[in-house]
Amino acid sequence: MNALTNYVAEKNRWRAIFKQAPLSLDNATDRQRIAETIDCDLSPENLTCDGELRGAELQARHRKLITAARQLNELDPGAARVIYELYTGE
């Protein structure tokens, strides 16, 4: 669960800047929100930083997000259903 916990910790650091409540993997509503965020981060525009990210950096970012998505799927398959890349062969 290392990739997933690191992903949530990173998102919570950003949420703290904007005075938003932290997300928790213990809460079903938050797991759904995390899944939606991972799905959003995997969109082509966000994944490539609007085309600025390429090569090995892009592959590493994609691998990190897919690993977090798979770990979330193991934890809560219902929440992870929104992650399009998990069900399309990436």
C-alpha positions in Angstrom: 0.0 0.0 0.0 3.0 2.2 -0.1 2.2 3.9 -3.4 -1.4 4.6 -2.3 -0.5 5.9 1.1 2.2 8.2 -0.5 -0.4 9.4 -3.0 -2.9 10.2 -0.3 -0.2 11.9 1.8 0.8 14.1 -1.2 -2.9 15.0 -1.8 -3.3 15.8 1.9 -0.4 18.2 1.8 -2.0 20.1 -1.0 -5.4 20.0 0.8 -3.8 21.5 3.9 -2.6 24.5 1.9 -6.2 25.2 1.0 -7.5 24.5 4.5 -9.4 21.4 3.3 -10.0 18.4 5.5 -7.5 15.5 4.9 -8.6 12.4 3.1 -8.5 9.0 4.8 -8.3 5.5 3.5 -10.5 4.4 6.4 -13.5 6.3 5.1 -15.6 5.0 2.2 -16.5 8.5 1.0 -12.9 9.5 1.0 -11.8 6.4 -0.8 -14.3 7.3 -3.5 -12.9 10.8 -3.7 -9.4 9.4 -3.9 -10.4 7.1 -6.8 -11.9 10.1 -8.6 -8.7 12.0 -8.1 -6.5 9.2 -9.3 -8.8 8.9 -12.4 -8.4 12.7 -13.0 -4.6 12.5 -12.6 -4.5 9.8 -15.2 -6.2 11.9 -17.8 -3.8 12.6 -20.7 -3.7 16.4 -20.0 -2.9 15.9 -16.3 -0.7 12.9 -16.7 1.6 14.7 -19.2 1.3 18.1 -17.5 -0.3 19.5 -20.7 2.4 17.9 -22.8 5.4 19.1 -20.7 6.2 15.7 -19.3 7.7 13.1 -21.5 9.8 9.9 -21.6 11.0 8.3 -18.4 9.4 10.9 -16.1 6.0 10.3 -17.8 6.3 6.6 -17.5 7.3 6.8 -13.8 4.3 9.1 -13.1 2.0 6.7 -14.9 3.4 3.7 -13.1 3.0 5.4 -9.7 -0.6 6.3 -10.4 -1.5 2.9 -11.7 0.1 1.2 -8.7 -1.9 3.5 -6.4 -5.0 2.7 -8.4 -4.4 -1.1 -8.1 -3.8 -0.8 -4.4 -7.0 1.2 -4.0 -8.8 -1.5 -6.0 -7.5 -4.2 -3.6 -8.7 -2.1 -0.7 -12.1 -1.0 -2.1 -13.0 -2.4 -5.5 -16.3 -0.5 -5.5 -14.6 2.9 -5.2 -11.9 2.0 -7.8 -14.5 1.3 -10.5 -14.3 5.0 -11.6 -10.7 4.6 -12.5 -11.0 4.1 -16.3 -7.4 2.9 -16.9 -7.9 -0.1 -14.6 -10.5 -1.5 -16.8 -9.1 -0.6 -20.3 -5.7 -2.3 -20.2 -4.0 1.1 -19.4 
